Amino acid sequence: MSKKIRVLIVDDSSVIRTMLTKVLSDDPGIEVVGIAPDPYFAREKLVALKPDVMTLDIEMPKMDGITFLTKVMQHHPVRTIVFSSLSTRNSVMALKAMEAGAIDVMAKPAIDVTKGLSSLAAEIVAKVKMVARANLLTRKVPPPDAVKSKLDISALQKTTHQILAIASSTGGTEALKEVLPFLPEDLPGTVIVQHMPPVFTKTYAECLNRMCPFEVKEAEDGDRVIPGRVLLAPGDYHMELARSGAKYYVKLHQQPLIHGVRPAADYLMKSVAQYAGANAIGLILTGMGKDGAEGLLAMKNAGSYNVAQSEETCIVFGMPKAAIDINAVHRVLPLEKIAADLITQIRNRAVA
């Protein structure tokens, strides 16, 4: 019999603690070994119980979750899922938690928490099992000024007709920070699917916009895809590339989930294959599942150049592995080498 995943639940809400305990304990592969109403109780339980996974609230008495997680990752690193309510403030805090070392984030139901958590039971269990297998990686992201000073901002020319399409999920919020800021300000029009809840995508796009030498924004229906602009698919909306004459733009819709997610990278990348063809470059980063693999293969068959993040630098190797397994990528690279490779390929593939 395989070893059960040992979970510590840290949340100041007794309702949340009770519901998470029930949801997780109902799965035979998971054991809730402890609960804590605040970081001070949690610190003692972390040391004594040595859980495999910790679920963590952000707003708690005595010490907020970000401060606590920062200390935890310094002294007793543990794979962590952040549970956060859907608000702009909490989405900012959740992103800070991921910078501090959290592996994934889930949104708390806005109303009727008991019913909401019950409906999310399968997703919560799946997240815990995935996080239990994830790599604990420590990365240092260069400050924006340092990144910009390294850029050859005139390196790319004639990128008007090129498209860069990126797929990422678990661990992707930090991985993207180690790729995008290293790309020049005149990068090709770029479209990204990063699996995140609604509200979080807008906050995350604003964060990237502050880091990068080009515009990054949460996509709106009809937005033009142009050089020097990155469009991030909004949470709960699929995004597709479309074309009118020589102009690219995006379409947003809420067709059914694919692979259990919306936005789905396969929707985006299949449309990139259709409308950009050989003028496209595809990138698949860390993430759970197989979203993006079929879309990348369609892009490759249409003449694109595709890259996957290497296993040793992924938090979760699921998405890159799925793409590699079906021969949808040309190169597999460690995260720190991806930006330079993209620049080389964009420059070599530039068209008039």
JOFENLIN-V805905 format. One record per run of one state. SS is the DSSP state (H for helix, E for strand, C for the rest). FROM is the first residue (numbers start at 1). LEN is the number of residues. If there is no record, write none. Layout:
ss: [SS SS]
from: [FROM FROM]
len: [LEN LEN]
This chain:
ss: [C E C H C E C H C E C H C E C H C E C H C H C H C E C H C H C E C H C E C E C E C E C E C E C E C H C H E C H C E C H C H C E C H C]
from: [1 5 11 14 26 30 37 39 50 53 58 65 76 79 86 88 101 104 109 113 120 121 134 144 150 163 169 172 178 180 183 189 195 200 212 215 219 224 226 229 233 238 245 247 254 258 259 261 262 265 276 277 280 285 293 302 305 310 311 314 318 326 331 334 335 350]
len: [4 6 3 12 4 7 2 11 3 5 7 11 3 7 2 13 3 5 4 7 1 13 10 6 13 6 3 6 2 3 6 6 5 12 3 4 5 2 3 4 5 7 2 7 4 1 2 1 3 11 1 3 5 8 9 3 5 1 3 4 8 5 3 1 15 3]
